[in-house]
């Protein structure tokens, strides 16, 4: 049986309010509903960004323990951006901070980590995908234009690779493009195959 046919037989919950994750999951021909629950996202500061983002995704998943037990497939995720010095870059508070963050990324590379946590009938899988992104250099006026036109205050790292800035300023990437948007679809598909087709 093709995985997508199997997935149409069960109820799927996406535990994320991100419109980009919703679009990516929909593009995989997956039918789902969105349900978001508040969780405590405090993370031990001694954890590496890689481990911290996995912890947050698993914490989000834990809020749906009852649903996954009763036959729902639950998918939760979290994304962080890490600069060249290893510092985590979150979502900007305002346009001024977004401009500052993007300016700091110019001419350098950074890493985007997305963690995904899955649960179905007591079985759980979590994984982290990393993508390295290289920016060219934009002028202050160009950065200001992007922030004014696209308002990236809801995005980790202060930018969306699928937007104008990704078309004109990304020199190259190493890894999954979709991962930078917020959901590594190819990896997710393969992990779901393990869960529903191959068995774990």
C-alpha atoms as one frame of an Amber mdcrd trajectory, in Angstrom:
protein
   0.000   0.000   0.000   1.226   3.491  -0.847   1.822   5.546   2.286  -0.542
   8.337   1.254  -3.395   5.832   0.883  -2.691   4.547   4.383  -2.638   8.066
   5.814  -6.079   8.802   4.363  -7.488   6.088   6.635  -6.525   7.836   9.876
  -7.085  11.185  11.568  -4.034  13.435  11.472  -3.407  16.403  13.744  -0.815
  19.054  12.960   0.176  20.648  16.254   1.480  23.860  14.717  -0.021  27.235
  13.881   2.628  27.939  11.228   0.942  28.648   7.881   4.103  27.500   6.126
   4.050  24.068   7.788   0.386  23.797   6.927   1.134  24.555   3.267   4.021
  22.088   3.126   2.037  19.250   4.699  -0.868  19.949   2.372   1.518  19.801
  -0.605   2.340  16.212   0.450  -1.330  15.299  -0.265  -1.937  14.737   3.440
  -5.372  15.492   4.904  -5.172  16.918   8.420  -6.613  19.295  10.955  -4.689
  21.929  12.873  -4.809  22.033  16.648  -2.410  24.037  18.774  -1.937  23.653
  22.515   0.063  25.851  24.823   3.145  24.217  26.300   6.016  25.326  28.474
   8.867  25.841  26.022  11.535  26.545  28.625  14.739  24.849  27.541  17.809
  24.036  29.597  20.337  26.639  28.383  23.105  24.028  28.483  21.468  22.093
  25.628  22.870  22.520  22.137  20.534  24.152  19.570  20.160  20.729  17.911
  19.035  19.092  21.161  16.973  22.092  22.270  14.832  22.175  19.136  14.168
  18.432  19.458  13.181  18.934  23.103  10.688  21.657  22.155   9.108  19.527
  19.413   8.786  16.589  21.806   7.300  18.873  24.472   4.667  20.060  22.001
   3.918  16.443  21.138   3.438  15.494  24.793   0.381  17.766  24.936  -1.367
  15.357  22.533  -0.618  12.101  24.368  -4.273  11.082  24.663  -5.060  11.793
  21.002  -2.152   9.731  19.703  -3.096   6.843  21.995  -6.625   6.751  20.558
  -5.512   6.439  16.964  -4.642   9.924  15.776  -1.331  10.595  14.085   0.077
  13.739  15.680   2.785  15.821  14.017   4.588  18.596  15.893   7.623  20.634
  14.882   9.887  23.495  15.850  12.521  25.464  13.944  15.550  27.440  15.091
  18.181  29.432  13.237  21.771  29.301  14.467  24.372  31.838  13.359  27.995
  31.131  12.557  29.018  31.616  16.185  26.455  29.108  17.436  23.964  31.638
  18.815  20.257  30.913  18.371  18.324  33.561  16.438  14.658  33.672  17.331
  11.780  35.694  15.919  12.375  39.465  15.876  10.379  41.658  18.224   9.918
  44.378  15.607  11.079  45.633  12.213  14.157  47.290  13.662  15.349  44.017
  15.167  14.558  42.152  11.931  16.774  44.558   9.981  19.562  44.119  12.521
  19.330  40.316  12.395  19.295  40.122   8.594  22.207  42.551   8.392  24.175
  40.239  10.671  23.513  37.270   8.379  24.796  38.986   5.237  27.875  37.481
   3.614  27.906  34.535   6.014  26.418  31.090   6.478  24.046  29.899   9.171
  22.225  26.675   9.996  18.487  26.092  10.209  17.397  23.179  12.405  13.866
  21.815  12.277  12.811  19.101  14.704   9.762  16.947  14.034   8.055  14.732
  16.611   5.457  12.120  15.617   3.181   9.884  17.658   0.697   7.179  16.709
  -0.853   4.576  19.022   1.935   4.747  21.557   4.755   4.757  19.011   6.898
   7.864  18.774   9.552   9.146  16.410  11.506  12.377  16.607  14.281  13.672
  14.407  16.194  16.838  13.583  17.127  18.013  10.112  19.774  20.671   9.526
  20.266  22.894   6.478  23.173  25.278   5.968  22.321  28.537   4.207  24.728
  31.029   2.647  23.679  34.659   2.144  25.239  37.097  -0.284  25.246  40.780
   0.696  22.335  43.194   0.357  22.440  46.947   0.869  20.724  48.486   3.908
  18.077  49.843   1.545  17.397  46.376   0.141  17.142  44.869   3.609  14.780
  47.661   4.626  12.663  47.019   1.544  12.331  43.334   2.386  11.344  43.922
   5.998   8.830  46.631   5.053   7.217  44.608   2.275   7.237  41.142   3.846
   7.009  41.828   7.596   9.037  38.742   8.652   8.426  39.188  12.375   6.802
  35.742  12.631   9.868  33.948  11.289  12.890  32.559  13.091  15.962  34.259
  11.667  13.857  37.200  10.453  13.446  35.924   6.903  11.507  33.510   4.726
  13.588  31.673   2.148  10.512  31.307  -0.065  10.106  35.091  -0.255  11.889
  37.852  -2.221  15.007  37.723  -0.081  15.415  34.035  -0.849  15.291  34.717
  -4.575  17.886  37.496  -4.589  20.205  36.894  -1.635  20.627  33.156  -1.063
  23.921  32.117  -2.631  23.477  28.410  -1.928  22.055  25.930   0.534  23.237
  22.535   1.685  20.364  20.333   2.740  16.587  20.476   2.490  15.014  23.683
   1.161  11.679  22.783   2.776  13.471  22.372   6.086  14.359  26.065   6.026
  10.704  26.915   5.441   9.758  24.853   8.485   9.113  21.196   7.627  11.584
  18.741   6.022   9.009  16.996   3.847  11.208  14.292   2.294  12.569  13.224
   5.684   9.066  13.351   7.173   7.734  11.115   4.393  10.464   8.546   4.981
   9.905   8.547   8.742   6.164   8.058   8.205   6.942   5.097   5.940   8.880
   3.545   8.803   5.908   4.065  11.081   3.110   2.847   8.798   4.619   0.749
   6.015   7.783  -0.859   7.309   6.816  -0.924  10.982   9.139  -0.054  13.848
